[in-house]
């Protein structure tokens, strides 16, 4: 059972704020600013480092590694493999966000090769990305999913059995899959997909929670709940996605127990 409670979520948030864990991100140009600001607002310490000359050293001082190759290039692929290898050797939690898997054969192969070589702690992606990684047929539009999240639960379960990784399928409803357990997170707002990089930000938050919560399935479920709750807080009276983006960062910063108890929506049928 993946236990997601207001008390547990708030305990993890407090640890992040107290410990300010260093989260090493190998992430794409589009989301660097949003991702770094979200981690800072929550209380973590982000670093964006992708030069192969330093990734191993950076992993050695990090509490989690987040790999997101949305703007794919061969030098970054090499750095990501090196960082994943180092993190695996040091038992540093690894979150892989397979941005756009299924869009091109090269992109899909890079992520498949990476997760097979170094099975990560967490894989977080949209339905099309998870289905593509699990070698299922999926439909994608660039880096956006055209499949609903519930259609990827079977593929997520297959990846979990193959690799042992916690697999999170994000969408209108978020699913966290580990073994026979599936946590269902129903928080979020329809305007969130209109802000670029919020999916990538969810992966970064998974890294922050995994840095302080050793129970990986619980860490991921808590991170996705916080992501959705902050989105709902940000969307309140927001006239559009530009305002929501700014307010989302503010919401992470001001998140308190009362917000979680009021807004948390977990469980229910798919």
Phi and psi restraints in degrees (value plus and minus 20) as a CYANA .aco file:
   2 UNK   PHI    -116.1   -76.1
   2 UNK   PSI      87.8   127.8
   3 UNK   PHI    -107.9   -67.9
   3 UNK   PSI      96.4   136.4
   4 UNK   PHI    -141.7  -101.7
   4 UNK   PSI      88.0   128.0
   5 UNK   PHI    -151.8  -111.8
   5 UNK   PSI     136.1   176.1
   6 UNK   PHI     -76.8   -36.8
   6 UNK   PSI     -60.8   -20.8
   7 UNK   PHI     -83.1   -43.1
   7 UNK   PSI     -63.9   -23.9
   8 UNK   PHI     -85.7   -45.7
   8 UNK   PSI     -63.9   -23.9
   9 UNK   PHI     -80.1   -40.1
   9 UNK   PSI     -67.4   -27.4
  10 UNK   PHI     -86.6   -46.6
  10 UNK   PSI     -54.9   -14.9
  11 UNK   PHI     -81.9   -41.9
  11 UNK   PSI     -61.2   -21.2
  12 UNK   PHI     -88.5   -48.5
  12 UNK   PSI     -60.5   -20.5
  13 UNK   PHI     -80.7   -40.7
  13 UNK   PSI     -62.4   -22.4
  14 UNK   PHI     -82.8   -42.8
  14 UNK   PSI     -60.3   -20.3
  15 UNK   PHI     -83.1   -43.1
  15 UNK   PSI     -61.7   -21.7
  16 UNK   PHI     -80.8   -40.8
  16 UNK   PSI     -64.6   -24.6
  17 UNK   PHI     -87.9   -47.9
  17 UNK   PSI     -53.6   -13.6
  18 UNK   PHI     -98.7   -58.7
  18 UNK   PSI     -60.9   -20.9
  19 UNK   PHI    -109.8   -69.8
  19 UNK   PSI     -44.8    -4.8
  20 UNK   PHI      24.7    64.7
  20 UNK   PSI      40.2    80.2
  21 UNK   PHI     -84.0   -44.0
  21 UNK   PSI     122.3   162.3
  22 UNK   PHI     -97.4   -57.4
  22 UNK   PSI     102.1   142.1
  23 UNK   PHI    -131.3   -91.3
  23 UNK   PSI      93.7   133.7
  24 UNK   PHI    -105.5   -65.5
  24 UNK   PSI      98.3   138.3
  25 UNK   PHI    -131.7   -91.7
  25 UNK   PSI     102.9   142.9
  26 UNK   PHI    -124.4   -84.4
  26 UNK   PSI      74.1   114.1
  27 UNK   PHI    -152.9  -112.9
  27 UNK   PSI     149.2   189.2
  28 UNK   PHI    -104.2   -64.2
  28 UNK   PSI     140.4   180.4
  29 UNK   PHI     -78.0   -38.0
  29 UNK   PSI     -55.4   -15.4
  30 UNK   PHI     -82.5   -42.5
  30 UNK   PSI     -55.5   -15.5
  31 UNK   PHI    -132.2   -92.2
  31 UNK   PSI     -18.8    21.2
  32 UNK   PHI     -73.8   -33.8
  32 UNK   PSI     -68.0   -28.0
  33 UNK   PHI     -85.6   -45.6
  33 UNK   PSI     -68.5   -28.5
  34 UNK   PHI     -81.6   -41.6
  34 UNK   PSI     -64.5   -24.5
  35 UNK   PHI     -83.8   -43.8
  35 UNK   PSI     -66.0   -26.0
  36 UNK   PHI     -83.2   -43.2
  36 UNK   PSI     -63.3   -23.3
  37 UNK   PHI     -86.8   -46.8
  37 UNK   PSI     -55.9   -15.9
  38 UNK   PHI     -85.2   -45.2
  38 UNK   PSI     -64.4   -24.4
  39 UNK   PHI     -82.6   -42.6
  39 UNK   PSI     -63.0   -23.0
  40 UNK   PHI     -82.9   -42.9
  40 UNK   PSI     -63.4   -23.4
  41 UNK   PHI     -82.5   -42.5
  41 UNK   PSI     -57.1   -17.1
  42 UNK   PHI     -92.7   -52.7
  42 UNK   PSI     -48.2    -8.2
  43 UNK   PHI     104.6   144.6
  43 UNK   PSI     -24.1    15.9
  44 UNK   PHI    -103.9   -63.9
  44 UNK   PSI     154.8   194.8
  45 UNK   PHI    -139.9   -99.9
  45 UNK   PSI      88.9   128.9
  46 UNK   PHI    -109.4   -69.4
  46 UNK   PSI     128.6   168.6
  47 UNK   PHI    -158.2  -118.2
  47 UNK   PSI     113.7   153.7
  48 UNK   PHI    -127.3   -87.3
  48 UNK   PSI      83.4   123.4
  49 UNK   PHI    -157.7  -117.7
  49 UNK   PSI     100.5   140.5
  50 UNK   PHI    -150.5  -110.5
  50 UNK   PSI     -18.4    21.6
  51 UNK   PHI     -91.1   -51.1
  51 UNK   PSI     109.8   149.8
  52 UNK   PHI     -84.7   -44.7
  52 UNK   PSI     -40.3    -0.3
  53 UNK   PHI     -89.4   -49.4
  53 UNK   PSI     -36.4     3.6
  54 UNK   PHI    -150.5  -110.5
  54 UNK   PSI     -24.8    15.2
  55 UNK   PHI     -83.2   -43.2
  55 UNK   PSI     -56.7   -16.7
  56 UNK   PHI     -85.0   -45.0
  56 UNK   PSI     -62.1   -22.1
  57 UNK   PHI     -84.7   -44.7
  57 UNK   PSI     -58.7   -18.7
  58 UNK   PHI     -87.3   -47.3
  58 UNK   PSI     -61.8   -21.8
  59 UNK   PHI     -78.9   -38.9
  59 UNK   PSI     -55.5   -15.5
  60 UNK   PHI     -85.0   -45.0
  60 UNK   PSI     -40.3    -0.3
  61 UNK   PHI    -131.4   -91.4
  61 UNK   PSI     -19.0    21.0
  62 UNK   PHI    -109.6   -69.6
  62 UNK   PSI     136.6   176.6
  63 UNK   PHI    -117.5   -77.5
  63 UNK   PSI     -32.6     7.4
  64 UNK   PHI    -182.7  -142.7
  64 UNK   PSI     133.0   173.0
  65 UNK   PHI    -140.2  -100.2
  65 UNK   PSI     108.7   148.7
  66 UNK   PHI    -137.9   -97.9
  66 UNK   PSI     101.4   141.4
  67 UNK   PHI    -131.2   -91.2
  67 UNK   PSI     102.2   142.2
  68 UNK   PHI    -161.4  -121.4
  68 UNK   PSI      84.1   124.1
  69 UNK   PHI    -124.9   -84.9
  69 UNK   PSI      29.5    69.5
  70 UNK   PHI     -81.1   -41.1
  70 UNK   PSI     -60.6   -20.6
  71 UNK   PHI    -119.7   -79.7
  71 UNK   PSI      66.3   106.3
  72 UNK   PHI     -95.1   -55.1
  72 UNK   PSI     114.4   154.4
  73 UNK   PHI    -172.9  -132.9
  73 UNK   PSI     132.0   172.0
  74 UNK   PHI     -78.9   -38.9
  74 UNK   PSI     -63.4   -23.4
  75 UNK   PHI     -79.8   -39.8
  75 UNK   PSI     -58.7   -18.7
  76 UNK   PHI     -89.3   -49.3
  76 UNK   PSI     -55.8   -15.8
  77 UNK   PHI     -80.8   -40.8
  77 UNK   PSI     -66.0   -26.0
  78 UNK   PHI     -80.8   -40.8
  78 UNK   PSI     -62.7   -22.7
  79 UNK   PHI     -84.3   -44.3
  79 UNK   PSI     -60.6   -20.6
  80 UNK   PHI     -83.9   -43.9
  80 UNK   PSI     -61.7   -21.7
  81 UNK   PHI     -83.5   -43.5
  81 UNK   PSI     -61.1   -21.1
  82 UNK   PHI     -83.8   -43.8
  82 UNK   PSI     -64.0   -24.0
  83 UNK   PHI     -85.7   -45.7
  83 UNK   PSI     -61.5   -21.5
  84 UNK   PHI     -83.5   -43.5
  84 UNK   PSI     -60.2   -20.2
  85 UNK   PHI     -81.9   -41.9
  85 UNK   PSI     -64.8   -24.8
  86 UNK   PHI     -86.7   -46.7
  86 UNK   PSI     -62.8   -22.8
  87 UNK   PHI     -83.8   -43.8
  87 UNK   PSI     -60.5   -20.5
  88 UNK   PHI     -81.8   -41.8
  88 UNK   PSI     -62.7   -22.7
  89 UNK   PHI     -85.8   -45.8
  89 UNK   PSI     -50.4   -10.4
  90 UNK   PHI    -118.5   -78.5
  90 UNK   PSI     -16.3    23.7
  91 UNK   PHI      38.6    78.6
  91 UNK   PSI      15.2    55.2
  92 UNK   PHI    -106.4   -66.4
  92 UNK   PSI     109.1   149.1
  93 UNK   PHI     -77.5   -37.5
  93 UNK   PSI     116.9   156.9
  94 UNK   PHI    -140.1  -100.1
  94 UNK   PSI     108.4   148.4
  95 UNK   PHI    -132.8   -92.8
  95 UNK   PSI     104.5   144.5
  96 UNK   PHI    -132.2   -92.2
  96 UNK   PSI     106.7   146.7
  97 UNK   PHI    -129.3   -89.3
  97 UNK   PSI      83.6   123.6
  98 UNK   PHI    -102.2   -62.2
  98 UNK   PSI      46.4    86.4
  99 UNK   PHI     -78.2   -38.2
  99 UNK   PSI     101.7   141.7
 100 UNK   PHI      56.5    96.5
 100 UNK   PSI     -10.0    30.0
 101 UNK   PHI     -75.1   -35.1
 101 UNK   PSI     113.8   153.8
 102 UNK   PHI      79.0   119.0
 102 UNK   PSI     -37.0     3.0
 103 UNK   PHI     -95.3   -55.3
 103 UNK   PSI     -59.9   -19.9
 104 UNK   PHI    -158.6  -118.6
 104 UNK   PSI     132.2   172.2
 105 UNK   PHI     -79.2   -39.2
 105 UNK   PSI     -59.6   -19.6
 106 UNK   PHI     -82.4   -42.4
 106 UNK   PSI     -67.7   -27.7
 107 UNK   PHI     -81.7   -41.7
 107 UNK   PSI     -64.5   -24.5
 108 UNK   PHI     -83.1   -43.1
 108 UNK   PSI     -62.3   -22.3
 109 UNK   PHI     -84.2   -44.2
 109 UNK   PSI     -61.6   -21.6
 110 UNK   PHI     -77.5   -37.5
 110 UNK   PSI     -67.7   -27.7
 111 UNK   PHI     -91.4   -51.4
 111 UNK   PSI     -58.0   -18.0
 112 UNK   PHI     -82.4   -42.4
 112 UNK   PSI     -65.2   -25.2
 113 UNK   PHI     -80.9   -40.9
 113 UNK   PSI     -59.5   -19.5
 114 UNK   PHI     -88.0   -48.0
 114 UNK   PSI     -66.4   -26.4
 115 UNK   PHI     -91.0   -51.0
 115 UNK   PSI     -47.8    -7.8
 116 UNK   PHI     -95.5   -55.5
 116 UNK   PSI     -56.9   -16.9
 117 UNK   PHI     -93.0   -53.0
 117 UNK   PSI     -60.3   -20.3
 118 UNK   PHI    -157.5  -117.5
 118 UNK   PSI      61.8   101.8
 119 UNK   PHI     -73.7   -33.7
 119 UNK   PSI     100.8   140.8
 120 UNK   PHI     -99.5   -59.5
 120 UNK   PSI     146.2   186.2
 121 UNK   PHI     -85.7   -45.7
 121 UNK   PSI     -61.9   -21.9
 122 UNK   PHI    -157.9  -117.9
 122 UNK   PSI     118.3   158.3
 123 UNK   PHI    -138.1   -98.1
 123 UNK   PSI     103.0   143.0
 124 UNK   PHI    -146.5  -106.5
 124 UNK   PSI     103.4   143.4
 125 UNK   PHI    -177.5  -137.5
 125 UNK   PSI     154.5   194.5
 126 UNK   PHI     -99.6   -59.6
 126 UNK   PSI     157.5   197.5
 127 UNK   PHI     -80.1   -40.1
 127 UNK   PSI     -65.2   -25.2
 128 UNK   PHI     -83.6   -43.6
 128 UNK   PSI     -59.4   -19.4
 129 UNK   PHI     -86.0   -46.0
 129 UNK   PSI     -63.9   -23.9
 130 UNK   PHI     -86.7   -46.7
 130 UNK   PSI     -60.8   -20.8
 131 UNK   PHI     -85.1   -45.1
 131 UNK   PSI     -59.0   -19.0
 132 UNK   PHI     -85.4   -45.4
 132 UNK   PSI     -61.6   -21.6
 133 UNK   PHI     -84.7   -44.7
 133 UNK   PSI     -53.1   -13.1
 134 UNK   PHI    -105.7   -65.7
 134 UNK   PSI     -13.3    26.7
 135 UNK   PHI      49.6    89.6
 135 UNK   PSI       4.9    44.9
 136 UNK   PHI    -110.6   -70.6
 136 UNK   PSI     140.4   180.4
 137 UNK   PHI     -91.4   -51.4
 137 UNK   PSI     110.9   150.9
 138 UNK   PHI    -161.7  -121.7
 138 UNK   PSI     135.8   175.8
 139 UNK   PHI    -135.7   -95.7
 139 UNK   PSI     112.0   152.0
 140 UNK   PHI    -159.1  -119.1
 140 UNK   PSI     133.7   173.7
 141 UNK   PHI    -143.1  -103.1
 141 UNK   PSI      70.3   110.3
 142 UNK   PHI      50.2    90.2
 142 UNK   PSI    -135.3   -95.3
 143 UNK   PHI    -124.5   -84.5
 143 UNK   PSI     -14.5    25.5
 144 UNK   PHI    -121.4   -81.4
 144 UNK   PSI     124.1   164.1
 145 UNK   PHI    -103.9   -63.9
 145 UNK   PSI     122.5   162.5
 146 UNK   PHI    -131.8   -91.8
 146 UNK   PSI     -11.4    28.6
 147 UNK   PHI    -127.7   -87.7
 147 UNK   PSI     119.8   159.8
 148 UNK   PHI     -88.9   -48.9
 148 UNK   PSI     131.3   171.3
 149 UNK   PHI     -81.3   -41.3
 149 UNK   PSI     -53.4   -13.4
 150 UNK   PHI     -85.8   -45.8
 150 UNK   PSI     -43.7    -3.7
 151 UNK   PHI     -90.2   -50.2
 151 UNK   PSI     -35.0     5.0
 152 UNK   PHI    -118.7   -78.7
 152 UNK   PSI     -17.1    22.9
 153 UNK   PHI     -81.6   -41.6
 153 UNK   PSI     -62.3   -22.3
 154 UNK   PHI     -83.4   -43.4
 154 UNK   PSI     -63.6   -23.6
 155 UNK   PHI     -83.5   -43.5
 155 UNK   PSI     -58.8   -18.8
 156 UNK   PHI     -82.8   -42.8
 156 UNK   PSI     -61.2   -21.2
 157 UNK   PHI     -84.5   -44.5
 157 UNK   PSI     -57.5   -17.5
 158 UNK   PHI     -85.6   -45.6
 158 UNK   PSI     -62.2   -22.2
 159 UNK   PHI     -83.9   -43.9
 159 UNK   PSI     -60.3   -20.3
 160 UNK   PHI     -82.2   -42.2
 160 UNK   PSI     -62.0   -22.0
 161 UNK   PHI     -87.8   -47.8
 161 UNK   PSI     -57.2   -17.2
 162 UNK   PHI     -90.9   -50.9
 162 UNK   PSI     -59.2   -19.2
 163 UNK   PHI    -136.4   -96.4
 163 UNK   PSI     -43.0    -3.0
 164 UNK   PHI      64.2   104.2
 164 UNK   PSI     -20.8    19.2
 165 UNK   PHI     -94.4   -54.4
 165 UNK   PSI     126.5   166.5
 166 UNK   PHI     -90.9   -50.9
 166 UNK   PSI     112.3   152.3
 167 UNK   PHI    -139.1   -99.1
 167 UNK   PSI     105.7   145.7
 168 UNK   PHI    -133.5   -93.5
 168 UNK   PSI     105.3   145.3
 169 UNK   PHI    -125.2   -85.2
 169 UNK   PSI      96.4   136.4
 170 UNK   PHI    -120.8   -80.8
 170 UNK   PSI     133.2   173.2
 171 UNK   PHI     151.9   191.9
 171 UNK   PSI    -174.0  -134.0
 172 UNK   PHI     -77.5   -37.5
 172 UNK   PSI     -57.7   -17.7
 173 UNK   PHI    -139.8   -99.8
 173 UNK   PSI     115.7   155.7
 174 UNK   PHI    -118.5   -78.5
 174 UNK   PSI     118.4   158.4
 175 UNK   PHI    -142.1  -102.1
 175 UNK   PSI     112.7   152.7
 176 UNK   PHI    -134.4   -94.4
 176 UNK   PSI      98.0   138.0
 177 UNK   PHI    -133.6   -93.6
 177 UNK   PSI     107.9   147.9
 178 UNK   PHI    -172.0  -132.0
 178 UNK   PSI      91.3   131.3
 179 UNK   PHI      42.2    82.2
 179 UNK   PSI    -153.0  -113.0
 180 UNK   PHI    -103.9   -63.9
 180 UNK   PSI     -24.3    15.7
 181 UNK   PHI    -113.3   -73.3
 181 UNK   PSI     116.2   156.2
 182 UNK   PHI    -153.7  -113.7
 182 UNK   PSI      95.5   135.5
 183 UNK   PHI    -112.1   -72.1
 183 UNK   PSI     117.0   157.0
 184 UNK   PHI    -133.8   -93.8
 184 UNK   PSI     100.2   140.2
 185 UNK   PHI    -132.7   -92.7
 185 UNK   PSI     103.4   143.4
 186 UNK   PHI    -130.2   -90.2
 186 UNK   PSI      -4.1    35.9
 187 UNK   PHI    -103.9   -63.9
 187 UNK   PSI     140.3   180.3
 188 UNK   PHI     112.6   152.6
 188 UNK   PSI    -199.5  -159.5
 189 UNK   PHI    -165.1  -125.1
 189 UNK   PSI     124.3   164.3
 190 UNK   PHI     -80.1   -40.1
 190 UNK   PSI     -40.5    -0.5
 191 UNK   PHI     -97.7   -57.7
 191 UNK   PSI     -38.1     1.9
 192 UNK   PHI     -79.5   -39.5
 192 UNK   PSI     -60.5   -20.5
 193 UNK   PHI     -84.7   -44.7
 193 UNK   PSI     -30.7     9.3
 194 UNK   PHI    -104.2   -64.2
 194 UNK   PSI     -22.2    17.8
 195 UNK   PHI    -129.9   -89.9
 195 UNK   PSI      97.2   137.2
 196 UNK   PHI     -85.0   -45.0
 196 UNK   PSI     119.2   159.2
 197 UNK   PHI      72.1   112.1
 197 UNK   PSI     -23.7    16.3
 198 UNK   PHI     -92.0   -52.0
 198 UNK   PSI     -50.9   -10.9
 199 UNK   PHI     -84.1   -44.1
 199 UNK   PSI     -63.2   -23.2
 200 UNK   PHI     -83.4   -43.4
 200 UNK   PSI     -56.2   -16.2
 201 UNK   PHI     -83.6   -43.6
 201 UNK   PSI     -56.5   -16.5
 202 UNK   PHI     -79.3   -39.3
 202 UNK   PSI     -60.0   -20.0
 203 UNK   PHI     -84.7   -44.7
 203 UNK   PSI     -60.3   -20.3
 204 UNK   PHI     -83.3   -43.3
 204 UNK   PSI     -59.7   -19.7
 205 UNK   PHI     -86.4   -46.4
 205 UNK   PSI     -55.3   -15.3
 206 UNK   PHI     -79.0   -39.0
 206 UNK   PSI     -59.0   -19.0
 207 UNK   PHI     -83.4   -43.4
 207 UNK   PSI     -62.2   -22.2
 208 UNK   PHI     -83.8   -43.8
 208 UNK   PSI     -63.0   -23.0
 209 UNK   PHI     -90.4   -50.4
 209 UNK   PSI     -58.2   -18.2
 210 UNK   PHI     -85.5   -45.5
 210 UNK   PSI     -44.4    -4.4
 211 UNK   PHI     -89.9   -49.9
 211 UNK   PSI     -43.9    -3.9
 212 UNK   PHI    -138.9   -98.9
 212 UNK   PSI     -34.6     5.4
 213 UNK   PHI    -137.0   -97.0
 213 UNK   PSI      86.6   126.6
 214 UNK   PHI     -87.9   -47.9
 214 UNK   PSI     -40.7    -0.7
 215 UNK   PHI     -99.8   -59.8
 215 UNK   PSI      77.4   117.4
 216 UNK   PHI     -80.1   -40.1
 216 UNK   PSI     -64.7   -24.7
 217 UNK   PHI     -79.4   -39.4
 217 UNK   PSI     -61.0   -21.0
 218 UNK   PHI     -86.6   -46.6
 218 UNK   PSI     -60.8   -20.8
 219 UNK   PHI     -78.5   -38.5
 219 UNK   PSI     -64.7   -24.7
 220 UNK   PHI     -86.6   -46.6
 220 UNK   PSI     -64.5   -24.5
 221 UNK   PHI     -82.6   -42.6
 221 UNK   PSI     -59.9   -19.9
 222 UNK   PHI     -86.2   -46.2
 222 UNK   PSI     -61.0   -21.0
 223 UNK   PHI     -82.6   -42.6
 223 UNK   PSI     -63.8   -23.8
 224 UNK   PHI     -88.7   -48.7
 224 UNK   PSI     -54.0   -14.0
 225 UNK   PHI     -84.6   -44.6
 225 UNK   PSI     -65.5   -25.5
 226 UNK   PHI     -82.6   -42.6
 226 UNK   PSI     -61.0   -21.0
 227 UNK   PHI     -76.4   -36.4
 227 UNK   PSI     -69.4   -29.4
 228 UNK   PHI     -88.6   -48.6
 228 UNK   PSI     -60.5   -20.5
 229 UNK   PHI     -83.9   -43.9
 229 UNK   PSI     -64.0   -24.0
 230 UNK   PHI     -82.5   -42.5
 230 UNK   PSI     -56.9   -16.9
 231 UNK   PHI     -83.8   -43.8
 231 UNK   PSI     -61.0   -21.0
 232 UNK   PHI     -86.2   -46.2
 232 UNK   PSI     -61.9   -21.9
 233 UNK   PHI     -81.4   -41.4
 233 UNK   PSI     -62.0   -22.0
 234 UNK   PHI     -88.8   -48.8
 234 UNK   PSI     -53.9   -13.9
 235 UNK   PHI     -96.7   -56.7
 235 UNK   PSI     -37.0     3.0
 236 UNK   PHI     -81.1   -41.1
 236 UNK   PSI      95.7   135.7
 237 UNK   PHI      44.8    84.8
 237 UNK   PSI      -8.8    31.2
 238 UNK   PHI     -95.7   -55.7
 238 UNK   PSI     107.6   147.6
 239 UNK   PHI     -95.4   -55.4
 239 UNK   PSI     -37.2     2.8
 240 UNK   PHI    -191.4  -151.4
 240 UNK   PSI     158.8   198.8
 241 UNK   PHI     -86.2   -46.2
 241 UNK   PSI     -47.4    -7.4
 242 UNK   PHI     -84.4   -44.4
 242 UNK   PSI     -64.5   -24.5
 243 UNK   PHI     -86.7   -46.7
 243 UNK   PSI     -60.1   -20.1
 244 UNK   PHI     -78.7   -38.7
 244 UNK   PSI     -60.7   -20.7
 245 UNK   PHI     -79.5   -39.5
 245 UNK   PSI     -65.1   -25.1
 246 UNK   PHI     -87.0   -47.0
 246 UNK   PSI     -64.4   -24.4
 247 UNK   PHI     -88.8   -48.8
 247 UNK   PSI     -45.8    -5.8
 248 UNK   PHI     -83.0   -43.0
 248 UNK   PSI     -64.4   -24.4
 249 UNK   PHI     -81.7   -41.7
 249 UNK   PSI     -63.6   -23.6
 250 UNK   PHI     -81.3   -41.3
 250 UNK   PSI     -60.0   -20.0
 251 UNK   PHI     -83.4   -43.4
 251 UNK   PSI     -60.6   -20.6
 252 UNK   PHI     -81.5   -41.5
 252 UNK   PSI     -59.0   -19.0
 253 UNK   PHI     -88.0   -48.0
 253 UNK   PSI     -58.2   -18.2
 254 UNK   PHI    -119.9   -79.9
 254 UNK   PSI     -13.2    26.8
 255 UNK   PHI     -77.6   -37.6
 255 UNK   PSI     108.4   148.4
 256 UNK   PHI    -153.0  -113.0
 256 UNK   PSI     150.7   190.7
 257 UNK   PHI     -75.9   -35.9
 257 UNK   PSI     -58.9   -18.9
 258 UNK   PHI     -82.7   -42.7
 258 UNK   PSI     -56.3   -16.3
 259 UNK   PHI     -85.4   -45.4
 259 UNK   PSI     -60.8   -20.8
 260 UNK   PHI     -87.1   -47.1
 260 UNK   PSI     -66.7   -26.7
 261 UNK   PHI     -84.5   -44.5
 261 UNK   PSI     -52.7   -12.7
 262 UNK   PHI     -96.4   -56.4
 262 UNK   PSI     -57.7   -17.7
 263 UNK   PHI    -127.5   -87.5
 263 UNK   PSI     -39.2     0.8
 264 UNK   PHI     -78.7   -38.7
 264 UNK   PSI     108.5   148.5
 265 UNK   PHI    -151.2  -111.2
 265 UNK   PSI      86.0   126.0
 266 UNK   PHI    -147.0  -107.0
 266 UNK   PSI     137.3   177.3
 267 UNK   PHI      61.8   101.8
 267 UNK   PSI    -189.9  -149.9
 268 UNK   PHI      73.8   113.8
 268 UNK   PSI     151.3   191.3
 269 UNK   PHI     -97.2   -57.2
 269 UNK   PSI     132.2   172.2
